[in-house]
Amino acid sequence: MSNVHEAISQHSKKQHQHIQSFLKLEAKREAYIEEAIQLCLNSLPFEVNKINQVTTEINHLASKGIVPTRKLVTKEMVQEFVRRKYGK
């Protein structure tokens, strides 16, 4: 019986670590998106490479378990968001 409890505990711990990794990556991704939005708002050049690098990490993590995937971001997506939200 002890082995079953250990296995469940280990599984729960692994899922928790998975979710914590996702949350850290998601926060990093959101910060990069916000940075791109601010640059776009100020008519400054911006890239989406850092956003998509983190997105790829998230999607790799998602392929192993319980966290959701995220879409890759294009410059056009950022520009469209800025146009719709801020009228620029």
C-alpha positions as CSV (number, residue, x, y, z in Angstrom):
1,M,0.0,0.0,0.0
2,S,2.9,2.4,0.8
3,N,4.1,2.1,-2.8
4,V,0.8,3.3,-4.1
5,H,0.8,6.4,-1.8
6,E,4.4,7.1,-2.8
7,A,3.6,6.9,-6.5
8,I,0.5,9.2,-6.1
9,S,2.6,11.6,-4.1
10,Q,5.4,11.6,-6.6
11,H,2.9,12.1,-9.5
12,S,1.3,15.0,-7.7
13,K,4.7,16.6,-7.0
14,K,5.6,16.2,-10.7
15,Q,2.3,17.8,-11.8
16,H,2.9,20.7,-9.3
17,Q,6.4,21.3,-10.7
18,H,5.0,21.2,-14.2
19,I,2.4,23.8,-13.4
20,Q,4.9,26.0,-11.6
21,S,7.2,25.9,-14.6
22,F,4.3,26.8,-16.9
23,L,3.4,29.8,-14.6
24,K,6.9,31.1,-14.7
25,L,7.1,30.8,-18.5
26,E,3.7,32.3,-18.9
27,A,4.7,35.4,-16.8
28,K,7.8,35.8,-18.9
29,R,5.9,35.5,-22.1
30,E,3.3,38.1,-20.9
31,A,6.1,40.5,-20.0
32,Y,7.7,40.1,-23.5
33,I,4.3,40.7,-25.1
34,E,3.8,43.8,-23.0
35,E,7.2,45.1,-24.0
36,A,6.4,44.6,-27.7
37,I,3.1,46.4,-27.2
38,Q,4.7,49.4,-25.6
39,L,7.4,49.6,-28.3
40,C,4.7,49.4,-31.0
41,L,2.6,52.0,-29.2
42,N,5.6,54.4,-29.3
43,S,6.3,53.6,-33.0
44,L,9.6,52.0,-32.1
45,P,10.9,48.8,-33.7
46,F,10.1,45.5,-31.9
47,E,10.6,41.8,-32.4
48,V,8.6,38.8,-31.3
49,N,11.5,36.4,-31.2
50,K,11.7,36.3,-27.4
51,I,8.0,35.9,-27.1
52,N,8.1,32.9,-29.5
53,Q,11.1,31.3,-27.8
54,V,9.2,31.2,-24.5
55,T,6.0,30.1,-26.4
56,T,8.0,27.2,-27.8
57,E,9.1,26.3,-24.3
58,I,5.5,26.4,-23.1
59,N,4.3,24.2,-26.0
60,H,7.1,21.7,-25.3
61,L,6.0,21.6,-21.7
62,A,2.4,21.2,-22.7
63,S,3.2,18.2,-24.9
64,K,4.3,16.4,-21.7
65,G,1.3,17.0,-19.6
66,I,-1.5,19.1,-18.1
67,V,-0.7,22.7,-19.1
68,P,-2.2,24.5,-22.2
69,T,-0.4,25.4,-25.4
70,R,0.0,29.0,-26.6
71,K,0.0,30.4,-30.1
72,L,3.1,31.8,-31.7
73,V,2.9,35.6,-32.0
74,T,3.6,37.6,-35.2
75,K,4.5,41.3,-35.5
76,E,1.2,41.8,-37.3
77,M,-0.7,40.3,-34.3
78,V,0.9,42.9,-32.0
79,Q,0.2,45.7,-34.4
80,E,-3.4,44.6,-34.8
81,F,-3.8,44.5,-31.0
82,V,-2.4,48.0,-30.6
83,R,-4.7,49.3,-33.4
84,R,-7.8,47.7,-31.9
85,K,-7.1,48.6,-28.2
86,Y,-5.4,52.0,-28.6
87,G,-6.6,53.2,-32.0
88,K,-3.0,53.5,-33.3
